[in-house]
């Protein structure tokens, strides 16, 4: 990738990536507060200020590297602290706290798809092409975060959803994986396995979104 193309790609990707990761984490904190846990609120993490959520590696370095080198475009922010024992009904409310992040990514992906459709209606406009490029990145990063986080592997959101829905004994057994979950995810990421799982689902969700907005 040439230097001018690299700068343009980074510029276009910065806003979608920051919004995707920031709103994902803020949504967790907001829903946790709604169900009785003020931990994130007291630490100032229910905020749309990206500086409160940025992780230098997961929010900046990794997404930029994946943009440059190709592969699955994803990243992460500093996890919003949630004290599940402070929730009014911990096992039940965990479901909604966990789903809040992926739900925000789904809504943002839909918003970026609508922007793509709007911009594509004005092909002669000077800003149409960069807006469409930014919108495609916005769809991609949000769909990847949506699908990735719904994998049933603690500490991913999908793992917490599974813990919430499973009977107590099975939920406890699954929750014991959480200290090793990120190591398992990293192992899957450096093998073809994660791509085999993610890419078909990402393409499916992207196609459905574009069908929904009439593209």
N, C-alpha and C positions, 0 to 999 in steps of 0.2 A: 504494500500500500504506500503510495507516494505521500510526502509530508503534507501537501496541501489537502489531499483527500483525508488524511488522518485527522488533521485539525478540524476539517468540516464535520467528519463523523463524530468526533468527540463533542463538538459544539452542539450538534443536533441531538446527541444521545443524553447530554447532561441533564436536561429538564425532565425527560421521561424517566430516567433512572432514579433521580432524586425523589420525584413524586411517588414513583412506584414503591420504593423502599420506605420512605418517610411515612406515607399515609398508611401503609401496611402496619407498621409498628404503632402509630398513633391510634389506629382503630382497635388494636388489642387493648391498649390502655384505657380508651374511652369505654369500651364494653365492660372491661373489668371493673371500672369505677361504677358503672350502672348497676352491676350485680354485687357491689359492696366492698370491693378491694380498692383502696385509695393509694396503693403503693406507687404506681406510675404517676398519679396526679401529684403526690407530694414530692416526687423527684423531678417534676417539670417535664415529664416525658409525654404528656398528652398535649402535643404541640405540633404545629405545621412548620416549625423552624427546623430545616434539615440539619443544622449544626448540632441539635440535641440528639440526633439519631445516627449520625455518620460514623461508620467504622472505616478507618483508613484503608484496610485491606478489602473488606467485603463490599463497601459502597463505592470505592474509587478505583483501586488497583485491579481487582478481579474483573469488574465489568469492562474496564478499558482494555485489559488483556484479551478478553474474549471477543471484543469488537475487532481488535487488531488481528488476532490469530484465527478467529473463527471458532465454531463449536457452539455449545449451549450458552446463550447470553443470560447470565444470572448473577446475583450478588446477594448481600445481606446487610442489615444495619445492626446497631447494638440492640440486642433483644430488650424489649420492654419488660421490666420486672413485674411479675404477677405472683401474688401470694394466694394460691388457690384455696388455702385453708381459711382465708378471710372472706371468700365468697359466701353468699347466704346459703347456697346449696352447692357445695364444691363440685361434686361429680356431675350434676346436671348443668350447672352454669359454665363449667369448663368447656362444654360443647360450643356455646355461643362466643365465649372469649376466643377460642381457637379459630372458629369460622370467620371472625371479624376481619382478620388480615386477608385471607384469600378472597373474601367477599369484596373488600375494597379494591383488590387487584382486578376482579371481574368487572366491576363498575368502571374502573379506569380504562381497562382494555376496550370496553364498549364505547367510552368517550373518545378514545383515540381513533377507533374505527369510524365513528361519526365524523371526526375531523378529517380523516382521509377521504371520506365520501364527499364532504363539503369542498375540500381543496381541489379534488379531482374534477369538480364541476366548473372550475375556472382555469383551464389548462393554459390560457394565455397570460394569466396573472404572474407577475415576477415572483411572488411569494408562494405560489402553488406547489412547485417542485420541492423546495425545502420543507414546507409544511407537510407534504405527503411523506417525505423521508422520515421526518420526526415522528409522524403518526404511526408509521410502520414499526419503528423502533419501540414506540410506546405500547403498541399492541403486543409485540414480541416479548418484551421484558415482563409485562404484566401477566401474560398467559403462561410464560415459563414459571414465574413465581407462584401463580395460582396452582398449576399442576404439580410443581415440585413440592410445595408446602402441603399439598393434600395427600402425599404419599403416607401410608400408615406406619410411619417410623418415628417414634419419639426421639428427639424433642421437636420434630416438625409438627405443624398444626394438625396434619392428618393423623399423626400418632396420638395426639391429645383428644381428637375427635373419637378415635377408636377406643381410647381409655374411658371416655365418657359414656360410650354406647354399650361397651361390653359388660357382661356380668362381673361382679366384684372380683372373683377369683382370677378370671382371665384378664381383667383390666390390671390387676396387680402384677401379674406375670409380664404383661406387655410393658408396663411402666418401669420395670426393672432394667429394660434395655436402654433407657434414656441416657445414662452416663456414657454409653458406648455408641449412641446413635450417630453423632457427628463423624466418628471414626468410620462407621459403616458407610455413611453417605460419601465421605471422601474416597474410600476404597471403591465404591461403585462409580464415582465420578472419573477415576483414573483408569477405569476399565470401560469397555463398550456397553456395559450393562445399563448404566443410567441413561445413555442415549437411546438404547433400544426401548426403554420404558417411556421416556419423556417425549421423544420426537413424534411418534404417532398420535399421542394424546394432545400435544401442542398443536400439531397440524389440524386435528379434528376440531379443537376449540376455536382456533383462528378461522377456519372455514365457516363454522357455525356463526361466529360474530359477523363476518363479512356478509353472510347470507341475511342475517338479521337486519343489517343496515342497508341492504339492497345493492351490494357490490358483486 
